Amino acid sequence: MRIQVKGETIDEAINNAMIELSTTSDNLSYDIVQEGTSGFFGIGAKPYIIEAYKKDDKEEKYKKESINKKEKLVEKETGVYEFKSEKTSTNAGLSKKEEKMTRDPEEVFNEAKNFLDPIFKEFNTTINLSYEAKVDTNTLVINVSGEKIGVIIGKHGATLDALQHLVNIVVNNGKQNRVRIRIDSENYREKRNKTLEALAKSVAKNVKKTHKDYELEPMPAYERKIIHSVLQKERNIETISKGDDKDRHVVVKYKR
């Protein structure tokens, strides 16, 4: 079976294909349908689109789609980013003991919005902000929506994470009653979380079958934590982190 998948980078597209085909890179073949481009500050960016299949597939000859159909697919999906996740974050200066929100949620949101608006103007795109106050957990979730949202999310949510970190500092600076700020966009974090969970299970299945270690791509600490958590009770599987700084990644190992 051949499938078409996309990603902000070629690695993301390959990982997406691995998940959908429940295989790993050593058993995956693919052709590039569209080369991705980063655009200018994200404007005009295009995702990578690949046509992927398992090397050991023994089905009949695959009939490729027409050129026109591929062009429509490219036009429809340009600038769309689907490789997303949930992050279990610990924001700067917030205590685990904090539960109830004692500050006015609307006031906190306006402080955050006043900081974010000038930044979003630099991206030269229309952005809308809304919020949801979770009083019992002392958390204010700011939802970002608008055009070309991929540039706001960034690779693996890096831009979103950076904005979240800065907003927490600005909103809580000099305040005795601190509030935990989370920034999300079109449910990005939950989708990314599910993608990582599916990838972890797919890799573990292959490691059990081949008894060979598998190294995942470099990830931030909270994403590595998701992989470790999903596989911690998996039989015959153990996970370790290797590498330094930006190269730190998870290795899934077979354990007798």
N, C-alpha and C positions, 0 to 999 in steps of 0.2 A: 504494500500500500504506500502510495506517495501522498504527502501532504504539503501544503504551503503554510509557512509560519513567518512571523516577523519579529524584529527586535530592534532596540535603539542602536545596538552594536551587533556585529556578526556573532559574538559569543552569546549574547542574549537570544538571538534567533536560533542558534544551535541548541542551547539549553531548553528553549521552548519546544523544539522538535524532539529532544530526548524525552521530555515529559509526556508529550502526546503519543509518542511511539513506545513509551516504557522501555527505553533502551539507553545505552551510554555511548559516548563518542567513538569508542573503538569499533562499534557495530553500526555506525551511522554514516551514510553517504548523502551528499547534498549538492545541489546546483544553485548558484546565486541568480535569482530572478531580477532583483533590483539592488544596486549598490546604495548603501545609506550615506546620507550627508548630514553634517551638523548644522548647516545653514549659518546665518550671521546672527550670533547671540540667540540661536535656536529658531530664528525666523526662517521659514522655508525649509526646515529640516525634514529629511525623509528617513524612514526606518529601513533596515535591511529586510529583504524578503527572500527566503530561500525555499527551494523545493527539496524535501528530504524524504529518505526512505531507509529501511533497514537493509544492511548488506546481505543478510541471510533470507530475505523475502524470496519466495519461490512462486509468486503469483504470475499470471499471464502478462504479456507485454502491456505496459501502461500506455494509454492514449493521452498524449499531452494536450493541454488546453490550447486554444487558438491564441495567436498573438493579440488579437483585439480584446479577448477576455482577460488576458494578463494585464493589458494596459488599463482596462477599467478597474481591475483590482488595485493596481498601483495608485491610480487617481483617487479611488475611494479611501484608501488606507494611509495616504501620505500624511505624516505628522501625527499619527495616532500611536500611542504607546500603551500597551496592555500588560507589560511585564512588571507587576506591582506587588506590594506587600504590606504586612502589618508589622509594626515595630513596637516592642515592649521597651519603652525608653525610661531612663531616669534622668530628669531634667535638673539643671544646675541649681544647687542650693535648696532642694525640696526634701523635706523629711518624710519618711514612710509613716510617721505618726500622724501627719496632717490628714484629716478626713473631710470635715465639713468646710464648705466655702463661706467665709465671713465677709468678703468684699462684694460689692455690687457687680454682678456679671456684665451688665451693659457698660459700666464704667471701665472695667478691665478690657473689654472688647474694643472700646473706643481708643484706649491707650495703644493697644496693639495695632489697630487700624491706622492710627496716625503715624506710626512708625513704618508700617508696611506699604502704605499708599505711594510714597515717593519712590520706594524701591521698585514697585511694580511698574511705575511710569517709565522707568529706564528700560524695561523690557519691551516697550512700545506695543503692548497688547492690552485688550480689554479684560480686566479682572474684577470679579465680584466676590465679596466676602460676606459670610454669614456666620453665626455662632450657635453652639449648643452648650448650655451650662449643665454640668453634672455636679450638682451641689454636694451630694453625699461623698463624692471622691475628690472634691476640691479641684476639679478639672474643667477647663474651658476649651472646647474643641472648636477651632476655627476652620471653616470649610472654604476652600478656594475653588472657584469655577470661572470659566470664561474661555476665550479663544486660545488656541495653541498652548494648552496647559502643560504640554510636555516640557517646555522650556522652564516652567516653574518647578516641576517635579525634579528634573535633572536625572542624570544617570543613577540608577538604583535609589532614587529619592534623595540624592546628595544635596541638591539645592533646597529641597523642602526641609531636610534635617538642619541645614545651616540656618535657614530662616527661623525655624522653631527654636533653635538654641539662642539666637540673638533676641527673639521676642521674649523669651523667658527672662533673660537678663534685664531687658529694658523695663518690662512690666513689673518685675519684682524688685528692682533696684531701690534700696532705701525703705522698702515696705516691711513692716513687721509681720503682717498676714500675707503670706505668699500664696500664689495660685499656680497650679500646674497648667501650662499651655501646651496643647497639641495642635499641630497644623496638618490637615489632611486635604486631599483633592480627589473628588470623584471616587471615594472609597479606595484610594490607591493602596493604603497600608494593609488593609485586610486582604486585598487581592494578591499583593506581593507575598504576604504571609502564607496564603494557600499555595502559591506557586512554589515557594521554598519547601513547604511540607511535601508536596507532590514530588519534587525533585529528589528530596532526601530518601523517600520511600522507593523511588525508581532506582536510584543508585544502590541502595542497600540490597535490593532484590538481585541486581546484577553482581554485586560483590559476593553474595551468598552462592550464586551460581558458578562464578569463575574462581572464587577464593583469591582474587587479586584486589589489592588496595586501589582506591579511586580518589584522586585529588580534585576537589571542587575549585572553582575560580576564587580569587581573593574577595573577601566580604568584610563589611564592618562588624564590630563585635556583637551587636544585637542580632544580626542575621546569622552569624555563626552559632549564637546561643539557640536560635530556633532549630538549626540542624541538629545540634547536640541533644536538644530536648526531645525532638521527634524520634530520634534513634536510640535514646538511652536505654529503653527496655526491649529493643529489638534483639532477638536471639541470634547469637553468633556474630554480632556486629559491635564494634567499638569505634568511637570517633576521637580524634585528637586535632589540635590546632597547631599548625606549623608556619614558619616564616615570620618576618618582622614588619611592623607598621602596615603600609598599604599592600604588602605581599602576603599578609597573614591569611591563611585559608584552612579549611577543614579537610582532613583526610579520613575517609571511611575505610575501616580495616576489617578483615575477616578474623574472627576470634573463635578458636576451637573450643 
